[in-house]
């Protein structure tokens, strides 16, 4: 099947727009490739430091023939998704020796859990942890003693941070090694019911904790389709995972076999081999477009409207929200995974998962099939699901049909004709909204505004009964410059309750809601943000707001002259800038760019841009 003309056109547009910055990026990494790995040219004292603690690998590291693989790990005990990484370094070292290589942990990066910090001060460090992870990864790889890199990371900001840094070391072959989702626990629909009952005062804290502990119950990624699992989808559809590796559960023979295979493959794609695959050349405009398409086809996390833009910038590629929207119109929704459905990611995987999804999109001409991947040329191998044959050998089998069409469908019978993303523009600025799980009759909301400066204020107003009417809840001073752009998940249960009672409600915010946002219309990432002079700072209680997903508009229906003359409010943000380490992040708040440009502190590749 030939490539869809709209996808071809958008890719060309991105390539042309990015010509100067991409060329500068490729020139820089090609110069690094030409210099080769520096370990062989280190002074004797430097080199002795590099292998002093390497035990049986010392002799190999002394020489010039043995390639060395750097491991960057986000392991910690507190994240269920990352705890399975604890034994990976030794497993990787053993596998490397089998193929004539060595491996060292180059460094560790922080890995925080948004699920733990929701509604807490620590959440205001969450988005900036992406930049810290990128910088920590750069420090890990800066010793310049590695021929390839393996990235051990899964969750929300961790994969984007690791990938941003990997692209700064674009001359190195790099493979992302997942650990997989936890086994299914309490169904997501049951968990959501208890959350809503708790929001209505009909369930106790003990009831809620029991439900949450039943859902989040074991090592592995949380099983709903939020940012963490969207990360895994992206790494696979962009060719940075081994085929079918994303959603195999931890601590299983198949998971271990895939980890070993990633090590073997890293050995095969280093600079001295004929299949040399530096990540900076692998990840190009086509790979980025494939990532956006995967996001739309699965109803993935809106956080990637920030992360993919920032990742693309790290590769010298300029991706815009308009590109997301244009692609959304031609990419159908093929998966229903909670919160866009009742199934979890394990059911998605069992239905055919990434291999069936990728195969369906390829057959319909909705993916660039000719991209480079860590597995070789082209996406065709990613149509296959890994398994172990009777002898324990790792093999891949093609997936030709969905095993559950309530969870995963082909392009010929999608859940929706498009990916469900809309960009909204108007006198309040530019925002994004996900409509994939939103009722059709809620795509246009016009109601009076109720303006807040924190989600706690919204919860208090809800408890007092002040929001039991048609209302557009505005939560401002939640952008990256204001307080680090925390996610506002605590708003979902009360707003869902109001909508279930028949009220026409919506949320407008310069903060984030992530892939766990659901059926309530939520115009998020409003830019410019209130703290940067954005129009949200002009709003007052009672202003009539109109959110129109069909027309793509977000407007305050206020007289134009009155609007122009109205003064902006100033948020009281001092309390958000100190405590829980937030004072250490002042430089990042001051330097961060706008949400529609990726909310990143890093400049483009070409300093003239």
N, C-alpha and C positions, 0 to 999 in steps of 0.2 A: 504494500500500500504506500503510495506517495505521501509525503508530508503535507499535512493540512496547510492550505495557503496562508491562513491567518497566522499560524505558528511560524511559518517560514518568514512572513513579513515582519512579525514582531522581533524575531531573532536577528534579522538583518538590521532592523532599526536599532536594536541594542548594540550590535557589532559596530555600526557606523558611529553611533553616539559615543562609544567607548574607545574609538580607534587610538587616540593619542595616549590615554592612560593605560590601555591594555598593552600597547607597543612598548611603553616605558617599563611596565612590569615585566614583560617577557624578556626584554633586553637585560634587565637586572638579574633575573634568575638564570638566564643563559650564561651570563658572565660567571655566576657562582658555579654552574655546572662545569664550565671550562677550567675552573681552578681545582676542581675535584675535592674529595674529602681531605680535610686538613690534618687528620690524625697522623698520617704517614710523614708529615713534615714538621711535626711538633718537636721542640727541643727535648732532650732526654729527661730533664726534670719535669717538664710539662706532661710528657707521656707517662712517666712513672706515676704521677698523680692520678692519671686517667684510669690506670688499671691496678692501683695499689691494693684495692679490696676485692679484686675479681677472682681470687681463688684459682680454680682449675682452668679458668679462661685466660690467665695472665700470659702464658706463652703465645696463645693465638693473638692476643691484643698487641704483643710486642712486634709482631711481624707486619707485613704489608699486604698479605694475600687474603686474610680473613675479614669478611665484611662484618660490621658491627651495627646492630639494630638498637635504636633508642626507644625506650618505652616511656611515655608520658601517661601517668595514671591519676585518675580522680577517685581512687579508692578511699572510702572511709566507712566506718561501721554504722554511721547514723542514717545514711541514705540506703534504703532497701535496694535500690537499683544498682548501687555501687559496691555494696558489701561483697557481692560475689567476685569482685576483682581481687580480693585478698590473695588467692593463690596464683593469680595469673603470671606475675613476674617469673616465678620459678618454672611454671609450665612453659612459658615462652623461652626461657634460657635453655631448657632441656630440648625443646623442639628445634631451636636454632642450632644447637650442636649437631643434631642429626643431619643437617644440610650444610655443614661446614661454615657456620656463622657463630657469632656471639651476640648476646643481648644484655643490655644494662638498663636499669631504671634511670632515665635521664633526669626525671624530676616528678614531683607531685604538684597537683593544682587543687585549689579549694573547690569544694562541691557542696553548695548549700541546697536545702530542700525548701522549695516554695510552699509545699504542703504543710511544713512545720511553722514557717514564718508568716503565713497568711494572717493579715490583720495586726501584725506585730511590728515593732520598730525594725527588726532585722530585715523585713521585706523591702525596706527602702534601700538596702544594699544589693538586692537581687539582680536587677538589670546591670548594674555596674560590675557585678561579679564576672560578667562576660568579658569585660575589658581586663579585669585583673587576671582571669584565667588565660587570656591571650598573652598578656605580658609575662605571666609565670611560665607559660609554655615556651616563650621566646628565650627566657633565661635558661630553661632546661636544655634547649637545643643549641644555645650559644657556645657551648664548649666545642662545637664543630668537630665532633669525633664520630659521627654516625653516617652510615651509608643509606639508611632508611629509618622510618619512624612508625611506631604503632601507637595509636591513640586509644586509650581506655577511658571512655566517657559516654554517658547516655543522656542525662537529664537536661533541664530546660536551657540554662545559659552555658552549660559545660561544653556541649558539642559545638555550638557556634563559636565559643571562645577558642577551643582547640583548633577548629578549622580555620579561623582567622589567622592564628599564629602559624599553622601549617602552611598557609599560603604565603606568609612572609618568608618561610623557608621552602619556597616553591620548587627549588632544585632537588629536594629530597622526595623519593617515593614514600608515600604515606598511606597506610591502611587504617581505617577505623574498626575497632574490634568491640562488638557489643557483648552484653552479658545476658540479655533477654528479659522478658516479663515474668513476674511471679505467676504461679498457677492461679486460676480463677478462684475467687472467694465469694463473699456475699454479692449477689448480682447488683449491678449498678442501679437498676430501677428500684430495688429494695432500699439501697442506701439513700437514694434521692428522696424516697418517700419519708424515711425517718428524718432526714434533714429538714424537709418541709414541715413535718409535724412539730419538730423542735422549734422552728421559726414561728409557728402558730401557738406555741406554748402547750402543745398536746403530747409532747414526749419529754422525758427527763434527760438530764445530762448523762446519766448512766445508760439510758436507752441509746442515746446518740453515740457514746463511746463504744458500746458493744457493737453497733452497726459499723462504725468506722474501722474498728479493729478486725471485724469480720471481712471487710473489703481489703484492707491493707494488712496482710497477715503473714508474709513470708519474704525471703530474699527475692529480689527482682524488681523490675519496673512496675509502677502502678498500672493496672490493666485498662484504665480508661484512655481514650484517645485525646490526650492533651499534648503539651509541647514536647515532653520526653519521647513519647512514641511517634509523634510527628518528626522529631529528629531522626529516629531510626528509619522511618520511611524515606526521608530525604537522603540519608547516607546511602541507602540501597539504590534508589532510583537515579541518584547522581553518580553511581558507580564507585563509591568509596568503601562499601562493605563487600564481602564475598556474596555471591548470589544466594538469596534466601536466608541470610544469616540473621536478619533483624529480630525475629520474634520466636526464636527457639529458647525454651525456658532454661534457667541456670542449673548448674550442678547436675547435668545429664551427660551421658556419653556423646550424644550428638553435639551438644554445646562445646565440649572439650575438643572434639574432632575438628570443629570449625575454627576454634582458636589455633590449634596446631596448623591447620591449613593456611590460616592468615600469615603465620610465621613463614611457612614454606614459600608462600607467594611473595612475601616481602623480599625474601632472598633472591627470587627470580627476576625482580624488576629493578634491581639496583643498577647503578651507572655502568658497571663493567659487563653487564649482560645485554643480550640482543633485544630483550623486551623492556628496556629501561623506560620507566614511566614516572617522571617527576610530576608531583601533584599540580604544580603551576600550569603545566601544559594540559594535564588531564581535565582540570576543571575550567572549562571555557564557557562562552555564551550559551552554547547548546546545552551544556550540563545544568547551568543555572535555570534556563527555561524549562528543562525537564523537571527540576525541583519544584518550580512554581506549578507546573501541570500536575505533579503528584499531590501537591497541597490541595489543589482544587478538586481533584478526582476523589480524594479521601475525606474532604471536609476538615482539613487539618487546622492546627493552631494558628490563630491570628498573630501570635507572637512572631511568627516567621515573616510577617510584613515588616518587622524591624530586622530580624536576624538575617534573612536572605539578602536584604539590601546591603547590610553591613558586610556580609561575607563576599558578595559580589564586588564591593568596593575594594576589599583586600586583594582581589585578583585583578584590579584595574578595570572592572566592569561596572557601568552605571545602570542600575536597575531602578525603575520607578513604580510608584503605585499605579500609574496608568497602564503599565505593562501587566501588572497583576490583574487589573480589571479586564483588559482586552483579552487576556488568555482565559479568564473565567467564563467569558461569553461563549467559548467554543469547546470547553472541557466539561463533560458531563460528570455528575456525582455518581460514583460507582460503589461506594462503601457506606454502610450505616453502622458506625461504631460509636458507643456512648462518648459524649453526650448527644450525638446526632442520631442515635438509635439505641437499642437496648443491649446489643452485643458488646463484648469486650474484645481486646486485641487478640486474645487466644482463639476466640471463635472466628475472628477475621483470618487468622493464620490457618486455622483448620479448614476454612472454606476455600482456601487457595492462596490467600495472602498476597504478598508482594509478587510472586511469580505470575499468578493469574492476572493481577492488576496490570503489571508491566506488559504482559503478553496481549491483553485486550487493547491497551492503548497503542501498542506497536501495530497491531493488526488494523486499527482504525486510522493510522497515520497521525496519531496525536502525541507521538514522542519522537525526538531525534534518536533514531536507532543506531546511528553511525558514530556515536561518541566513543572516546577512549574511557576505559574503566580500569580498576586495579586488577581485573580478571583478564583483560585483553581488549581487543578492538570490538566495539559494538555491544549493544544491550541484549542480544539474543540469548546469551547464557543465563540471563536474569529471569527468563521464563521458567526456570527449573527450580524445583524444591529439593533441598538437601535431605538425605536420609542415610542410614547405615544399612548396608546389605547384610546378609546372614553371617558373613565372615567378619563384620565390624568395619568394613571399608567404607569410606565416605563417598557417596555417589549422588548424582543429581538426576531427578526425573521431571520431565516436562509436565506442567499443569495445563490441561486443556479445557477444564470446565469448573465452574463454581460448585462447591459442595453444599452451599446454602445461599440461595438467592435472596433471602431476607437480610443477608449481611453483605454480600459481594456479588455484583452483577457485571455483565459485559456492556460494552458501549451500545449495543443494539437494544438493550432494555434497562436503561439507567434509572436510578432513583429520581434524578432531576436532570433536566437538559443542560444545566450549567453548574459551575462550581460553587455558586452561592456567595461570592464576594462582591461587595459594592463599595465604590469610593463615593463619598458624599462631599459636595462643595457648596459653599454659600457664605453668608456674611458672618458665620461663626468660625469659618476656617475650613480646613480639609480633615475629613475623618474617614474611617473604614468601618464596615459593618458586615457581619457574617449572617446570611439569611438561610443557610442550608437547613436549619432545623426550626425556622421561624414560621408560624402559621401565615398563610397568604394574607389573611385579613388584618395582619399586624404590620404589614410592610409600609403603611402610611400612618403615622401618629401625629396628631395635632392637639396640643394640650398646654395648660399653663405650666411654667417652670417653677420648680422648687430648688433653690440653689444652696449647695453645701460645700464645705471645704475639707470634709473628711468623711469616710464611710461610717465611722462611729456616729456621726451626727445623723446620718440617714437612718441607721438602726434605731436610734433613740426616737426619732420622729415617727418611725413605723410603730414602735411600741406604744407611743402616745396616741396612735390612731390618726395622725395628721396627714397620712398619705393615702387614706382610703377613698380615692377619687381618681379621675383621669389626671395624670400628672407626668411631666417629663422631669425626672430626677437628674439634676446637673451636679456632678462632683468635680470641682475644678482645683487647681493648684496640686495636681497629681502627676504632672509631667516630669521628664528627666531633670530639668533644671531646678524644679521646685523641691522635689523630695526623692528623686531617683526612679520615678514612674512605677510604683508598686502595683501589683495586681489587686483587684477589688472584688475578690470572690465572695466576700461576706455579703455582698449586695444581691447575689443571685437568689438565695432563698426568699427574702422578703419581697423582692420584685416579682418573683414567680407566684407568690401567694396573692399579691395584688392583681396580677393578670388573671389568675385562676378565679378570682372573685368577680371577674367581668370588667374590671377597669382597663382603660387603654393607657398603658404605661410604657415608658422607654427610659433608657439611661443615655446621658451624654457626658463624656468625660475626656480629659486629656491624659488619663491613666490607662491601664491595661486590664483586660479581662481574660485573655488567653484562650486556649482551645477548650477550656472547660465552661465557656459561656454557652448558653442554651437558647431557650425559646423566646426570651424577652428581648425586644429590639435594643441593641446597645451600640451606639455610635462612639467609637473609642479612638484613642491615639489622636485626638483633635490637635491640629497644628495650624498656626503657632499656639503653643501652650499658654495658659493664663500668666504664668510667671515670666514669660518672654514677650509680654505685651499682646497676647492673643485676645480675640474678641470675647472669649468666655468670661474674661474679667469684667466685661461691661454688663453682664446679665444681672437682672434683678428678679426676685420672687414675683410671680404673676405674669411675666413676659410670656407671650404665646410663642411656642416653638413648633416648627413643623419639620418632621423627619420623614423624608419620602424616598424609600429605597428604589422605587420604580423610576422616578425622575432623577435620582442621584443628587438630592439637595438636602441641606441642613441649614435652616434659616430661623433667625429671630424675627418674628413678624412685628417689628417695631418701626415707627415712622423714621424714614431715612435721615431727616435732619436731626431728630431727637437722638437717634443712634449715634450719629457723627459727633454730636456735642456731649454725649454722656461720658463721664469720667470712669476710669477703670478702678476696680477694687484692688487692694494690695493684700495678698495673703499673709497671715502671721505664720511664717515658716521657721522661726528661730527654734521652736521646740522640736522640729524635724531634722535639725542640723547638728545635734549633739546627743551623746549617749548611744550605747550599743555600737560604738565605732563609727558613727555617722560623721563625726567631725573629721575623720581621716579622709573622707571622700569629697571634701569641699572642692578640690581641684578638678575632680571629674564632673561635678555639678556645673562648675563654671565653664568647662570646656566642651560639654556635650552638645551635639548637634540636634536638630529637630527630629521628631519621630518619623516624619515622612522621608527622611534621609538616613534612617537606620538607627537614630539615637546613639551614635557612636562618637567617641572622642578621637578616633584615628583619622588622619588626613587621607586623601586619595593618593594613589601611587605617584602621580605627577604633581609636584608641588605647585605648579602653575594653575592647577584647577581647584 
